[in-house]
Amino acid sequence: LFGGFTLVKSMKPLEILEIPTPDDLYATIIHPQIEVKTSEARAILPKDIPLTDAITQWSNVGSLIHALHTSNYSLMQKSLHDAVIEPYRSQLIPHYHIVKQAVLEAGALGCGISGSGPSIFTLNKGLEIANNVKVAMGNVYSKTGIEFDVHVSKINTDGIKIL
């Protein structure tokens, strides 16, 4: 809604923190034409997670924020790993792990599930890599019989607007 990367520091009162977006950062997103109900995506998650997984996740979030502030793509790549949600929700998205492997081989910095799914996103350094990732995603899903859309975009730092 606000554009770019943001953190919700507080809900009462609402406090939104803007995180810098590196100039050459692009997203590639594939949306398989399947339904993943948010209620099912929530229900599949465990009620408790191991402390080691929580620590790993917090470390990755903190490192990602630092990487965005410093435009450190190498650190961004090391930080784009979901130790908490992805192991469970990936089961709801057909061919998720095949897509993830293909996009990483195509040069994506990282790959993850957008919200509860079924969209899969990647972050990429540069438009050329983002387009290579688009091709890799399409190559995987074109063999599945599942319809899909793939989009490449520079990170929108302006937020939503009426067109």
Secondary structure as the mmCIF struct_conf table of DSSP 4:
data_model
#
loop_
_struct_conf.conf_type_id
_struct_conf.id
_struct_conf.beg_label_comp_id
_struct_conf.beg_label_asym_id
_struct_conf.beg_label_seq_id
_struct_conf.end_label_comp_id
_struct_conf.end_label_asym_id
_struct_conf.end_label_seq_id
BEND BEND1 GLY A 3 GLY A 4
STRN STRN1 PHE A 5 MET A 11
TURN_TY1_P TURN_TY1_P1 LYS A 12 PRO A 13
STRN STRN2 LEU A 14 ILE A 19
TURN_TY1_P TURN_TY1_P2 ASP A 23 ASP A 24
STRN STRN3 LEU A 25 PRO A 32
BEND BEND2 GLN A 33 GLN A 33
HELX_RH_AL_P HELX_RH_AL_P1 THR A 38 ALA A 43
TURN_TY1_P TURN_TY1_P3 ILE A 44 ILE A 44
BEND BEND3 LEU A 45 LEU A 45
BEND BEND4 LYS A 47 ASP A 48
HELX_RH_AL_P HELX_RH_AL_P2 LEU A 51 THR A 70
TURN_TY1_P TURN_TY1_P4 SER A 71 SER A 71
HELX_RH_AL_P HELX_RH_AL_P3 TYR A 73 SER A 79
BEND BEND5 ALA A 83 ILE A 85
HELX_RH_AL_P HELX_RH_AL_P4 GLU A 86 ARG A 89
HELX_RH_3T_P HELX_RH_3T_P1 SER A 90 LEU A 92
BEND BEND6 ILE A 93 ILE A 93
TURN_TY1_P TURN_TY1_P5 PRO A 94 HIS A 95
HELX_RH_AL_P HELX_RH_AL_P5 TYR A 96 GLU A 105
TURN_TY1_P TURN_TY1_P6 ALA A 106 GLY A 107
BEND BEND7 LEU A 109 LEU A 109
STRN STRN4 GLY A 110 ILE A 113
TURN_TY1_P TURN_TY1_P7 GLY A 115 SER A 116
BEND BEND8 GLY A 117 PRO A 118
STRN STRN5 ILE A 120 LYS A 125
BEND BEND9 GLY A 126 GLY A 126
HELX_RH_AL_P HELX_RH_AL_P6 LEU A 127 TYR A 141
TURN_TY1_P TURN_TY1_P8 SER A 142 GLY A 145
STRN STRN6 PHE A 148 LYS A 154
BEND BEND10 ASP A 158 ASP A 158
#
